[in-house]
Each structure stands twice: as structure tokens, then as C-alpha cells.
Amino acid sequence: EGWDAFPGAQEALDLQCGHNPVGPLRPGVRQTYCAAIVDDGTKDASSRSPWSYTPICVDPVDNSDEASKLCTYTVSSLRGGPGMSIITKPDIAAGLTSMLQHPEISWLEKQRGVPFIPDTRVSYDIKELPNKGYGVISTAFIPKDSIVMLELPYMLKISDPSPWNHKGAIALMQQAAKRLTSKDQSRLLQMARQDKGYVLDDIFRTNSFRVTVEGVGHAALYPEIARINHDCKPNTIIRYSTQTLALEIVAYRDIEPGEEITLSYFALNLRYHQRIQAIKSWGFNCSCSFCADEATRQKSDRRRDDIARILQAITRKENITRDIVSKAVGKLEDLVNEEGLSAQMGDLLYMVADACMAAKDFQLAREIGEEALKVQRRYAGFDNDRTQDVVKLLETVDELEHGEETAFASAS
Ligand SMILES: C[S@@+](CC[C@H](N)C(=O)[O-])C[C@H]1O[C@@H](n2cnc3c(N)ncnc32)[C@H](O)[C@@H]1O
């Protein structure tokens, strides 16, 4: 509906390549399979399009038929900006073809309802801070919900490299970096490190975000976003678009000029001991207000335990009545607000909707699922995998309800 008004949309939809678990953006779209490109030196430039170089690949350790090569792919410019290298499997790279060949994203903006550009009034500086290395400081008032930063990754690698030989994977990383422009290479090497192990591994370990590409986990480096320091009660959250690979930093509350821009490096709802454990790998201490003193920690942990208990209780079939569920959702909302976890409310509502679906209360599952969808679109991203999970749940609810109706009709 209305797709013709968006140049590039139809071509991009028609070009949806295989290996895309999110599925077509529109029901009924023709699904074509873009060819997986590997390290075949005989191929000319046009046959390795959209990549700027012939990929370099390594074979898997287990050379069975299902095992795939691991390759490094580079584009010299991503959507008119800096280039990008990705170390991934050929079928995943093939899945990126439509995004790379059809960079026109105005139709995607329409779909998500928010432009893919940061609010130009928003500004920040990257500065050296005591005991933190560099950090990002706001230079103007940033209202809640505005996009503070929006970037594309300049390097990505598949999260689980275990099927491939370690030495081979390291060689690919080296090539992936070398094929970037010299400006990007020097930016990459200036990123924070912990001085442990191989330099590019260290840079990935210290700075990368876990994203999904074609439904598969990858570590991604975003140049300036990587300068944001951690806080367990952050003033921004991350929103990720699976179709464009864009990562956004969104104001979680109003931010005053001069405030440091922070985000949480892990899920917001961890308990104190889990936070300490998670932070250990970065080598600094928890200094947010939730870690401040024993009493605050305990109070916060208790609320977080309560959230888990409510979710646990709702999975029991006998608790799926409109009255009990709406009380539980109300209580969850209170706890989430007190703990600053609204960005996770969509995930919680998704779990409640799932429990309603399991208990066959389809009406309730739909109502709560629709609420979950709104929250996920806002906080996770309009095409994020977490958002797509809710879309799938709503589709399943429709199918199950329809199935029950048909079964009932044929029985009567
Ligand atoms: C992704 S980088 C953040 C930017 C980094 N400070 C820089 O100079 O580029 C992660 C590293 O920043 C530092 N860092 C992040 N959050 C911190 C915090 N709350 N306190 C102290 N150091 C922090 C740690 O050294 C960590 O390994």
C-alpha cells in the first residue's frame, strides 16, 4: 500500500535475497536468492558486485558439505559515506546485496516513521575524561527520545568464529582492516584497547556491539558511538536497524549540556553481582547510582527479582485471566519505571503475550502483543529482531485463532 510513492522500494523488495529470517517486508513479495560470492579470482568486477574487491576466504576446520567458508567482504563506500568490511559467511554477505545495491532508504523511513538522520540541533564533543579514556559530552540540551548519534559500522565480524581456524580468521581481520581507507584504518587503530592479545581482537573486544546481520550474531564497530562510556543507569539507549545496519543512540531522558552521554554495555535489568561480573571484562568498576551503597543495591535487586517472579507466575496457565494479567502488567510497569527499565518493557510484554498465547487466550495475547510491538518499535528499532519476534507472535496468534475457529466449525 503506497509503496509506489517510494523510489527504490519495489526494487529493494524484489531483490530480497535468501537467508533472511526476518522474511520479506511485505507479504507475498517474490523472494529471490542472490548468489553467494566467494574467493574466485577469475571473477571480474561486475560479478563480485556490490563488493569492491574479490573476497578473501578461509575454509572451515570441519570440511563437511554443510560447513561454509568464512570470507572478508569490503565496500569502499556505504551509502555514500565511509566504507565497510565484514567478515562473514558467503550466504550472509549475499543477504546484504539488496541493502548495498539499493541505498535509497526514504521508503524505510516511512515504514519506521522517523528519519534516518540525527536531529541536527543535537551536538556533542569527544573529550578525554579522568580515569575513562575518551568519552562523549553533550554540548546542548538533548530532549528525551531524540537521536543523538546515528552511524553505520565500518567493520563487522561474525560472533562465533569457532568453525574456522583461528589463524585464518585473524588473517581475514587483517585484510578486512587493510581494505578500509587509510583514514578509517587510523581511526580503527586509535580506538580504545585493553592491551591484551591480538590488536584487532582487542579492539573488537573493547568496542564492538553485538548486532544481527541476516539473523546471525556479529560484532560491529561504529566509529564514534564506540567512544561512549558505560553507565548502568544510562541517559541513552541503543536502537539497531537490521535492514540498514544503522545503530542509533537515542536519549533515554532529557540530557543537559555538559553531561556525559552514557549507555549500558549490557542488558539494563542485571542484578548487582551480574553487573559487577559483566563489567570485569572491561576492567572498571560500577559507579552508577544503583551500585552506590548496599541498601540501594538490595532495594534495586529486590525489584528486579520481583519482575522475574511476576513473569514466572504469568507462565502458569491458571493465572491467565484478564484480571490477573492486567494487574501483573500494571505491577511490571511500576517496577520498570522505578528501575529505569522502560526500554525493556517491550520484551516483558512480549513474554506476557506469549504466555497468553500458550494459554489460548488469543484476544489477550493480541492486545498485549500489540502494546509490546509499540514499545519495541520505539526502543529496539522498527525492524529489529526483537520487534520482528513480536510481529511473528501476532501472526501466530492469528493463525492459531483461525485454526481453532476452523476446528470448531468442522466439529459442529
Ligand atoms: C567502548 S570504549 C568507551 C570509550 C573509551 N573510553 C575510549 O577512550 O575510547 C570502552 C572502554 O572505555 C572505558 N570505560 C567505559 N565506561 C567506563 C566507566 N564507566 N568507567 C571507567 N572506564 C570506562 C573502559 O576502559 C572500557 O574498556
The ligand as a MOL file (V3000), in Angstrom:
LIG
                    3D

  0  0  0     0  0            999 V3000
M  V30 BEGIN CTAB
M  V30 COUNTS 27 29 0 0 0
M  V30 BEGIN ATOM
M  V30 1 C 33.7920 1.2740 24.1910 0
M  V30 2 S 35.1150 2.0180 24.9930 0 CHG=1
M  V30 3 C 34.4640 3.5430 25.5190 0
M  V30 4 C 35.2910 4.7110 25.0760 0
M  V30 5 C 36.6520 4.7600 25.6690 0
M  V30 6 N 36.6430 5.4060 26.9680 0
M  V30 7 C 37.6420 5.4360 24.7440 0
M  V30 8 O 38.5670 6.0810 25.2280 0
M  V30 9 O 37.5130 5.2850 23.5420 0 CHG=-1
M  V30 10 C 35.1850 1.0090 26.4330 0
M  V30 11 C 36.3170 1.3330 27.3850 0
M  V30 12 O 36.0970 2.6010 27.9910 0
M  V30 13 C 36.3860 2.5640 29.3670 0
M  V30 14 N 35.1450 2.7940 30.1340 0
M  V30 15 C 33.8860 2.6970 29.6790 0
M  V30 16 N 32.9960 3.0030 30.6230 0
M  V30 17 C 33.6900 3.3040 31.7250 0
M  V30 18 C 33.3260 3.6950 33.0620 0
M  V30 19 N 32.0670 3.8220 33.4320 0
M  V30 20 N 34.3360 3.9210 33.9450 0
M  V30 21 C 35.6340 3.7900 33.5850 0
M  V30 22 N 36.0340 3.4100 32.3360 0
M  V30 23 C 35.0800 3.1810 31.4210 0
M  V30 24 C 36.9700 1.2070 29.6660 0
M  V30 25 O 38.3560 1.2920 29.5490 0
M  V30 26 C 36.4250 0.3540 28.5450 0
M  V30 27 O 37.2470 -0.7460 28.2290 0
M  V30 END ATOM
M  V30 BEGIN BOND
M  V30 1 1 1 2
M  V30 2 1 2 3
M  V30 3 1 2 10
M  V30 4 1 3 4
M  V30 5 1 4 5
M  V30 6 1 5 6
M  V30 7 1 5 7
M  V30 8 2 7 8
M  V30 9 1 7 9
M  V30 10 1 10 11
M  V30 11 1 11 12
M  V30 12 1 11 26
M  V30 13 1 12 13
M  V30 14 1 13 14
M  V30 15 1 13 24
M  V30 16 1 14 15
M  V30 17 1 14 23
M  V30 18 2 15 16
M  V30 19 1 16 17
M  V30 20 1 17 18
M  V30 21 2 17 23
M  V30 22 1 18 19
M  V30 23 2 18 20
M  V30 24 1 20 21
M  V30 25 2 21 22
M  V30 26 1 22 23
M  V30 27 1 24 25
M  V30 28 1 24 26
M  V30 29 1 26 27
M  V30 END BOND
M  V30 END CTAB
M  END
